[in-house]
Amino acid sequence: MFLRWLKNQAVDNIVGIDISSDTIKLLELNSTTTPISVEHFAIATLPPDAFTKEKITNPAAIITLLKDLWKNLNLETKSIALAIPRSSVIIKNISVDSRLTSSEMESRAWVEASRHFPEMIGEIYLDFSVLGISAQDPTQLDLILVACRKDQINPYVGLLEQSGLDAKVVDVNCYALERALSIMIPPVSTPETVALLNLNLNLSSLIVRKDNDLIYTHDQTYDGKRLMTQIDKYKTTIENAEITFNEAYIALLKESLTSHLRHTMHFFYSSRSNVTIQKIVISGDCAGLPHLAAFIKQETNIEAIIADPFSTMAFASTVDKTELMKNAPALTLACGLALS
């Protein structure tokens, strides 16, 4: 977990917020119950001028929307977890003496950060997590360092503060997605190698879990908005077409997804040639497209399923279960954040 202002403090439920250039998705879970319960959720569309080239250009509109969501849902908690893309952070693995105290580890983390990216040291937030005993030296601990420029985070924290909300956790999307994946496919003693492909309107994220460890993360741009727009266009014009909707639909998926899938899988296997993915879980804004899992299985020759992070959860009486399940794949990142 990255940039935890919340340390050794008790808090109420945390609302996971996924802010993109097109929508705000929020989810509140009650993790103190068995099973975990969905308390509130919402997906709200942002005005077209809210973002320009991934930069916030209409903060007032976003603030107004956040305030309206809290009022309409009658949310009591103000505690928020949000995510930044993997592509916005620097991640480094280091080893330290296992006898160090927590404060000494923190000092060592800053020393290592200064060594790895000295030109940025005054402009970053930094966090670290202990991974465990080093496999190379049992007297050492393996640490993972995560650093991000302040100007990547501060605009979002400012939006939340001006909306009367409190950013308790800033996470990295790959770690939040892994948390949601662990709900859908719990780690087991004889684990599969599982990938989660999160296809959003402007970003594609692939994470891979092997032997219950996150071994690979990668973000790349993806024009999912164009795909969704084209499919809507086909739906309205198909009556005048010479081909069936199914043929047009498959042709469109091939045009918009095949090259992207091949590039994504090639990029992974070029760095992990000894690893074989056995299952792909598909999430994100585009995951609700009909027959997408079957199409991806055909293109990759890997079993594919659509994400459903709520399959084992209970639901508060105020939750529209039908609407929630329809949007379950799109809420996967928000779910991972709410679980933090």
CORDA-V429662 format. One record per residue. N is the residue number from 1. BURIAL is + if it has 16 or more other C-alpha atoms within 10 Angstrom, else -. Layout:
{{N	BURIAL} {N	BURIAL}}
This chain:
{{1	-} {2	+} {3	+} {4	-} {5	-} {6	-} {7	-} {8	-} {9	-} {10	-} {11	-} {12	-} {13	+} {14	+} {15	+} {16	+} {17	+} {18	+} {19	+} {20	+} {21	+} {22	+} {23	+} {24	+} {25	+} {26	+} {27	+} {28	+} {29	+} {30	+} {31	+} {32	-} {33	-} {34	-} {35	-} {36	+} {37	+} {38	+} {39	+} {40	+} {41	+} {42	+} {43	+} {44	-} {45	-} {46	+} {47	-} {48	-} {49	-} {50	+} {51	+} {52	-} {53	-} {54	-} {55	-} {56	+} {57	-} {58	-} {59	+} {60	-} {61	-} {62	+} {63	+} {64	-} {65	+} {66	+} {67	-} {68	-} {69	+} {70	+} {71	-} {72	-} {73	-} {74	-} {75	-} {76	-} {77	-} {78	+} {79	+} {80	+} {81	+} {82	+} {83	+} {84	+} {85	+} {86	+} {87	+} {88	-} {89	+} {90	-} {91	+} {92	-} {93	-} {94	+} {95	+} {96	+} {97	+} {98	-} {99	-} {100	-} {101	-} {102	-} {103	-} {104	-} {105	+} {106	+} {107	-} {108	+} {109	+} {110	+} {111	-} {112	+} {113	+} {114	-} {115	-} {116	-} {117	-} {118	-} {119	-} {120	-} {121	+} {122	-} {123	-} {124	+} {125	+} {126	+} {127	+} {128	+} {129	+} {130	+} {131	-} {132	-} {133	+} {134	+} {135	-} {136	-} {137	-} {138	-} {139	-} {140	+} {141	+} {142	+} {143	+} {144	-} {145	+} {146	+} {147	+} {148	+} {149	+} {150	-} {151	-} {152	+} {153	+} {154	-} {155	-} {156	+} {157	+} {158	+} {159	+} {160	+} {161	-} {162	+} {163	+} {164	-} {165	+} {166	+} {167	+} {168	+} {169	+} {170	+} {171	+} {172	+} {173	+} {174	+} {175	+} {176	+} {177	+} {178	+} {179	+} {180	+} {181	+} {182	+} {183	+} {184	+} {185	-} {186	-} {187	+} {188	-} {189	-} {190	-} {191	-} {192	+} {193	+} {194	+} {195	+} {196	+} {197	+} {198	+} {199	+} {200	+} {201	+} {202	+} {203	+} {204	+} {205	+} {206	+} {207	+} {208	+} {209	+} {210	+} {211	-} {212	+} {213	-} {214	+} {215	-} {216	-} {217	+} {218	+} {219	+} {220	-} {221	-} {222	+} {223	+} {224	+} {225	+} {226	-} {227	+} {228	+} {229	-} {230	-} {231	+} {232	-} {233	-} {234	+} {235	-} {236	-} {237	-} {238	-} {239	-} {240	-} {241	-} {242	-} {243	-} {244	-} {245	+} {246	-} {247	-} {248	+} {249	+} {250	-} {251	-} {252	+} {253	+} {254	+} {255	-} {256	+} {257	+} {258	+} {259	-} {260	+} {261	+} {262	-} {263	-} {264	+} {265	-} {266	-} {267	-} {268	+} {269	-} {270	-} {271	-} {272	-} {273	-} {274	-} {275	-} {276	-} {277	+} {278	-} {279	+} {280	+} {281	+} {282	+} {283	+} {284	+} {285	+} {286	+} {287	+} {288	+} {289	-} {290	-} {291	-} {292	+} {293	+} {294	-} {295	+} {296	+} {297	-} {298	-} {299	-} {300	-} {301	-} {302	+} {303	+} {304	+} {305	+} {306	+} {307	+} {308	+} {309	+} {310	+} {311	-} {312	-} {313	+} {314	+} {315	+} {316	-} {317	-} {318	-} {319	-} {320	-} {321	+} {322	-} {323	-} {324	+} {325	-} {326	-} {327	+} {328	+} {329	+} {330	+} {331	+} {332	+} {333	+} {334	+} {335	+} {336	+} {337	+} {338	+} {339	+} {340	+}}
